[in-house]
Amino acid sequence: MSIDTYKLTSMEEPTDEVLSQLMREAAEDARMANIQATKRYFDELKQAAAAI
């Protein structure tokens, strides 16, 4: 079983290595989403402050 072939709906438990890789990828996705959301938030604050 590898990260490329494992399905979360599988009845098989993932190996520790596959689970670790899945968790690393999910954490990276969350970090990137947080960075983008923070940037959008501060961009909107700047626009609102400029409009005042």
BAFI-3210 file (N, C-alpha, C; in Angstrom, 3 decimals, decimal comma, padded with zeros to 6 digits):
// residues 52
n [1|2|3|4|5|6|7|8|9|10|11|12|13|14|15|16|17|18|19|20|21|22|23|24|25|26|27|28|29|30|31|32|33|34|35|36|37|38|39|40|41|42|43|44|45|46|47|48|49|50|51|52]
n.u [000,839|000,515|000,838|-000,285|-002,107|-003,790|-007,040|-009,246|-011,687|-011,295|-011,421|-009,212|-006,696|-004,476|-000,909|001,590|003,408|001,990|-000,182|001,174|002,205|-000,206|-001,155|000,867|000,522|-002,100|-001,713|000,009|-001,679|-003,571|-001,950|-001,299|-003,852|-004,462|-002,515|-003,301|-005,909|-005,341|-003,889|-005,897|-007,682|-006,200|-005,751|-008,380|-008,905|-007,105|-008,197|-010,697|-009,885|-008,703|-010,887|-012,149]
n.v [-001,177|002,206|005,805|006,766|004,835|004,307|004,517|006,550|005,490|002,851|-000,432|-001,387|-000,747|002,023|001,906|002,880|004,590|005,485|006,737|008,738|010,236|011,087|012,728|014,671|015,863|016,848|018,697|020,501|021,455|022,746|024,726|026,264|027,159|028,727|030,736|031,965|032,833|034,619|036,564|037,502|038,557|040,698|042,226|042,996|044,500|046,621|047,757|048,579|050,437|052,325|053,292|054,855]
n.w [000,000|-000,821|-000,589|-002,889|-003,658|-001,542|-000,220|001,600|002,229|002,357|003,748|004,907|007,309|007,247|006,736|009,129|007,893|005,610|006,836|008,237|006,083|004,892|006,952|007,049|004,519|004,778|006,835|005,570|003,537|005,166|006,335|004,068|003,289|005,501|005,321|002,919|003,616|005,691|004,302|002,531|004,429|005,608|003,323|002,740|005,040|004,655|002,333|003,321|005,226|003,580|002,261|004,055]
ca.u [000,000|001,269|000,022|-000,991|-003,144|-004,659|-008,306|-009,725|-012,879|-010,866|-011,631|-007,876|-006,026|-003,241|000,329|002,043|004,048|000,943|-000,917|002,052|002,239|-001,521|-001,222|001,766|-000,107|-003,248|-001,175|000,525|-002,860|-004,145|-001,038|-001,447|-005,171|-004,364|-001,728|-004,140|-007,006|-004,761|-003,585|-007,170|-008,214|-005,484|-006,017|-009,705|-008,780|-006,449|-009,166|-011,705|-009,257|-008,472|-012,175|-012,642]
ca.v [000,000|003,450|007,013|006,939|003,824|004,190|005,254|006,732|004,669|001,464|-001,152|-001,674|000,307|002,438|001,667|004,076|005,474|006,102|007,646|009,875|011,035|011,725|013,787|015,745|016,558|017,593|019,831|021,469|022,080|023,655|025,873|027,099|027,799|029,747|031,842|032,659|033,500|035,754|037,594|038,093|039,330|041,966|043,002|043,592|045,546|047,768|048,380|049,253|051,616|053,314|053,841|055,771]
ca.w [000,000|-000,863|-000,476|-004,155|-003,852|-000,373|-000,234|002,969|002,425|002,388|005,000|005,436|008,061|006,574|007,477|009,844|006,933|004,786|007,714|008,492|004,864|004,781|007,955|006,602|003,401|005,299|007,587|004,595|002,934|006,164|006,445|002,875|003,362|006,534|004,759|001,940|004,318|006,417|003,304|002,099|005,549|005,743|002,111|002,913|006,065|004,021|001,430|004,139|005,841|002,519|001,856|005,105]
c.u [000,888|000,303|-000,803|-002,149|-004,107|-005,899|-008,814|-010,960|-012,549|-011,151|-010,295|-007,362|-004,769|-002,021|000,704|002,662|003,012|000,161|-000,101|002,096|000,907|-001,631|-000,318|001,130|-001,301|-002,774|-000,649|-000,633|-003,480|-003,271|-001,210|-002,793|-005,150|-003,597|-002,576|-005,276|-006,497|-004,450|-004,865|-007,749|-007,535|-005,628|-007,372|-009,676|-008,143|-007,409|-010,221|-011,129|-009,036|-009,772|-012,714|-012,063]
c.v [001,246|004,617|007,201|005,959|003,713|005,066|005,362|005,890|003,187|000,838|-001,530|-000,484|000,727|002,069|002,968|005,082|006,211|007,111|008,903|010,807|011,767|012,910|014,963|016,555|017,392|018,832|020,908|022,195|023,098|024,903|026,823|027,830|028,924|030,968|032,652|033,437|034,728|036,896|038,283|038,997|040,696|042,839|043,707|044,699|046,801|048,512|049,153|050,519|052,700|053,990|054,846|057,147]
c.w [000,000|-000,755|-001,740|-004,325|-002,682|-000,534|001,206|003,258|002,491|003,749|005,643|006,225|007,312|007,415|008,189|008,883|006,080|005,621|008,008|007,277|004,663|005,736|007,575|005,477|003,862|006,066|006,643|003,906|003,885|006,327|005,265|002,885|004,386|006,024|003,795|002,623|005,073|005,462|002,832|003,177|005,646|004,498|002,224|003,971|005,463|003,102|002,222|004,771|004,791|002,095|002,871|004,930]
res [m|s|i|d|t|y|k|l|t|s|m|e|e|p|t|d|e|v|l|s|q|l|m|r|e|a|a|e|d|a|r|m|a|n|i|q|a|t|k|r|y|f|d|e|l|k|q|a|a|a|a|i]
***
